Amino acid sequence: MRHDEMIGKVQALAQLPDRGSAERAAHAVVSTLSERLPSGLARHVAAQLPPDMAAAMREAADMAAGADSGTSGERFGLTVFAGRIADRAGTDEDTALREAAAVMEVLDAALAPELTERMAGALPSDIRDLLPVGRATEGAERTGRAGREG
């Protein structure tokens, strides 16, 4: 997926007023996501992104790798995730979560399915729920439980 297409989709999904806001949101989310993912996985994700988004992700992965030997991502949950995105994007945490869900949906469409699955597997459930895959998995589990219970 090309950069302009990704930013346009983020803008539409997050209902942002302009492309600049969508750019800030996308960069804030991929940078924060990169800090949470193992650095090798973050680099694999970056390899499938347009150059400027990839650069933001690699830079954050490199900084995180320097902090913890590069083998695993920083450990934090949804509250810290939203806070970091809000700080980077210059917005509040509720808006940051809406923007993160939009960016994650665009990433889901842009990345190879197996890479999205690996990314989902590396995230805690509260952040994973922002991914369409996380929501689909959660829904399937509920449906399966309801079918067994009924």
N, C-alpha and C positions, 0 to 999 in steps of 0.2 A: 504494500500500500504506500502510495506517495505521501509526502509531508502535507501538501495542501489538502489532500483528501482526508487525512487523519485529523487535521486541525478543524476542518469544516464539520466533520462528524462529531468531534468533541463539542464544538460550539453549539451544534443543533441539539445533541443529547442533553447537555448541561444547561441549555437555554441561556447561553452567554450572549451579551450584547454585541460583542465584536471579536474579531480574530485575535487581537492582542490579548484579550482575557483568556481565550482558548489556548493560546500559546503558553501563557503563564501557568495555567492550570495543568496542561500536559507536561510541561517541564518540571513543575513542582511534584506531580504524582510520580513520574518516572524516576526522578532523583530520590524521592523518599522510598519508593519501591526498591530501588537499587540498594539502598542502605539495609533493607530488611532481608533481601535475598542473599544466598551464598554468592560470593563474588564471581565464581565461575559461571553460575547460572545467569547472573545479571549480565555478564558479557555475552552469553549465548542469546539472550533476549535482545540486547543492544545490537547484535549482528543482524537482526531481522528488522530493525527500525530504520527510518530515514536518518541521514547523517547527523543533523543537529540534535535530534532526540536521542540518537545513539550516543553522541558525545556527552550529553547531560547524564545519561545513565552510566557510561563508563567512568566519568569523572567521580561520581558519587561512589561507584563500586571500588574504584582505586583508593579513595579516601577511607572507606570502610575497611578495605583489605589491610591498609596500613595500620589501622587501629586494632585489628584482631587476627592477624596472621593470614587473612584472606580465605579461610576455609568455610566459615559460616557467616550468615548475616547477623546483624545486630538483633537482639531480642527485644521486641516491643509489640504492643497490641494496638488495637484500633484507636484508642484515645491519643496515644503518642503519634501514630500515623496521621490522624486528622490534624493534630496540632502542628506537626512539621509541614504538612501541605499548606495549612492556613498561613503559617509564617512565611513560607516561600512565595505563595500566591498573593499575599496581602489581603486575606479574607478571613471570615470567621470559620469555626470548625464545622458547623452545619453545611455551609456552602462548600467547604473543602470536601466533605463526604459525598455530596451530590456530584461535584466535579470528579472526584476519584472514581465513583461508579461509572461515570461517562467515559473517562479515560480507560478504565479497565475493560469496558465493553468494546472500545475501539481496539485495544491491544488484543483482546480475544479474537477479534476478526482479522487482525493483521499478522498474528503469529501462527506458526505451524501448530496444529492441535496438540501434538505431543509435548511441545514446549509450554503451551498454556497449562497442560496437565501437570508438568513438572513444577511450574511456577506455583500453581494452586497447592500442590503437595508440600511446598516449602513454606507456605504462609500459615499463620494461625487461623483458626476458623473464623474469627471475627473480621479479619481482613479478607480472607478468602471469600466470604459472603458478598463482597463487592464485585467479584467476578461473575459473569453469567454462568460459568461452569459451577461455581459454588452454590449459586441459587438453584440451578438445575439439580445438582446432587442433593441439596437439602430438600427440595420438593419431592424428589424420587424417594428419599428415605421416609418422608412423611407419608407418601402415598403407599409405599410398601408396608409400613407399620399399620396404617389404617386398614389395608386389605387383610393383613394377618389378624388384626384385632377384631375385625368385623365378621 
